[in-house]
Amino acid sequence: MGTPETLKARIAEESKQALKAGEKVRLGTLRMLSAAVKNREVELRRELTDDEVTEVAIKEAKRRTEAVEAYEQAGREDLAAKERAEREVLAAYVPEGLSDDEVAALVDGAVAATGATAMSDMGKVMGMVMGRAKGRVDGAKVQAMVRERLGG
């Protein structure tokens, strides 16, 4: 059997494998991801491209990261561990994050390309960086670097 042609098909195939192997966390996470993809398709009234499926996976992984932080602050290590396990499963569908040096290079390039000199130019720079990074970097990290470059 060859590899599935789309990311959506890959998720479905890996769900079947997780079911057969009795991997409950993996199966639950893949089903959740599949449901999130389906919801997005209903919203848009069309099939999602692989890039759009990846965007859904990025959002779900980010939700898990936020949940881990919330549960840790509340002292619920058991729930934080569950969210971490789900985030690990989602990592297979999320592109590798950019390093700080790569983000800094994107920010520097965007500042130069937009001619940004003041904080009022932050939106233009942020838009350009986030567009080029395509979900591979946290917006808060980019925002902090842009503020630093623009003297905010």
N, C-alpha and C positions, 0 to 999 in steps of 0.2 A: 504494500500500500504506500503510495506517495504522500508527500506532505500536503496538507490542505492549502488551497489556492488563496484563500482570504483569511484575514485575522479572525473574522467572525467564525469561519469554519474551523479554524484552529482551536478557538475557545470551546466550540461544541465537541470536537474530537477529544480534547484534553479533559472535558467534563465526563465523557464516557469512560475514559481511562481511569479517572479518579473514582468514579462510581464502582468500577470493577475491582479496583485495588482497595476499596474501603477507606479512602482518604477523605474523612469527613470535612475537615477545615478547607482543604483544597476544593472539594466538590461544592461546598457552600459558597465559597468565594467566587468560583467560576460561574455558578448559577446567578449570583448577585450581579456580577459583571455583565453576563448575558442579558439579564433583565434590564440593567441600566442602558445597555446598547439598544435593546428593543424599545424602551421608553423614549429614547432620543429619536429613534426612527419614526415612531408614532408622532412625536412632536414635529418632526420635519416632513413627515408624509413621504418618505423615500428611504431607500437602503443607504446605509452609511458607507463611506469609503474607509479604507484601512487607516488613513490619517485621522479620520473622525472617530473611529473605534479607539485609536490610541489616545485621543483627547479625552474620551470617556474614561479610559483606564487611568489616565493621569489624574483626573478629578477624583476618582474613587480612591486612588492611592493617597492623594492629598487629604481626603476626608479621614482616612485611617491614621495618618500622621497627626492630624489635629485631635482625633479621638484618643490616641495614645497619650498625648500631652495632657488632655483634660482628665483622663482616668488616673494618670500618675499624680497630678495635683490633688485629686480627690482621695488618693491612697488606695485605689482599686487596682492593684497590680495584676489580679486575675483577669480583669477585663482588658487591661493594657496589653497583656501577653496575647490575648485572643486577637486584638486589633493588629499587633505586630506580625502575627502569623499570617493574617489576611494580607497585610501589606507586602509580605515576602512573596506570596502567590502572585499578587498584582505586578510585582517588579518585573516579571517575565514579559509583560505587555507594555511596559513603560520604557521609553528610550533612556539611555544612560545620561545622567545629569552632567552639566558642564562644570569644569573646574573653576576655581576662583580666577585663575589667570585667563581662561577663555572668556569668562563673563566680563572681566576688566577690559579685555581687548574689544569685545562687542560694544561696551559702554564708550570706550575711547573713540571707536570708529563712528558710533552714532553721534557723539558730541561733535566730532569733526564734520561729519556729513550734514548735520542740521545747522551747524554754526552756532550751537547753543553756548550762551555765556552767562545766563542768569537762571534763577529758580523758575522764572516764568516759562522757560523753555523745557521744563522737566517732562511735560506730557509728550512732546514731540520725540524726545530722546527715549523715554520709556516705551512708547509705541513701536519705535524702530527696533529696539533691543528685544522686546518681547516677541515681535513678529519674526525676527531672525532666529531666536532661541527655540521657538515652537514648543513650549511646554517643558523644556529641558532644564529650566532654572526657576527658582522661587522668586516671585515678583518682589517680595520684601527685600531680598538680597540685592536685586537690581536697583530698587529704589534707594537703598542705603548707599550704594556705589555712585549712583547718579547725583544724589545730594552732596556727597563728598566732592565729586568732580566740579559741581556747579557752585560750590561754596555755600551750601544751605545748611 
